[in-house]
Amino acid sequence: MAESGKVMAGLTVKSLKKHPSLVPLLAAVGLGAVGATYYLARLSQNTDTSWNKKTNPYPWQNTAFNEQRKFYAARHDYKDLKKPEGRPDI
């Protein structure tokens, strides 16, 4: 807030009625913030990320062979993969 107690234009519903051109801008910024939050939350579920080093310091060893852990897999269908002969069970 400024010293005079006025709020910047576009931050209240009353001022948005006077300046309707700010609505798409606020919607785009809000959508971007939600999308970035979703993407960071999705990345935090990766097997390369270890949040609990005491009980599970190596979570990438618990990943199944045919489990998809990528955000988007364009060419591979992980459900149909078969385990190679020489790969040991960890």
C-alpha positions, 0 to 999 in steps of 0.5 A, spaced: 500 500 500 502 506 498 502 512 504 495 515 502 492 508 503 490 507 496 491 500 493 494 499 486 489 498 480 487 491 478 488 488 485 481 489 488 474 487 484 472 494 484 478 496 480 478 491 476 471 493 474 474 500 472 480 496 468 477 490 465 483 489 460 487 487 466 483 480 467 486 476 462 493 478 464 491 476 471 488 470 469 495 468 465 499 470 471 495 465 475 494 460 470 502 460 470 503 460 477 498 454 478 502 450 472 509 451 475 506 449 482 504 442 478 510 441 474 514 442 480 510 437 484 510 432 479 518 433 478 518 432 486 515 425 485 521 422 481 525 416 483 532 421 483 529 425 488 530 423 495 526 426 501 527 421 506 535 419 507 534 415 513 529 410 511 530 410 504 536 413 501 536 410 495 529 410 492 531 409 485 533 402 487 525 400 488 523 402 481 520 396 477 522 395 470 516 397 466 514 403 471 514 409 467 517 415 471 518 420 466 513 426 465 512 424 458 514 418 454 513 420 446 515 413 443 515 408 449 510 404 452 513 401 458 507 396 460 510 392 454 517 392 456 520 385 458 526 384 463 532 383 460 536 376 461 542 379 465 539 384 469 539 382 477 534 383 482 536 389 486 
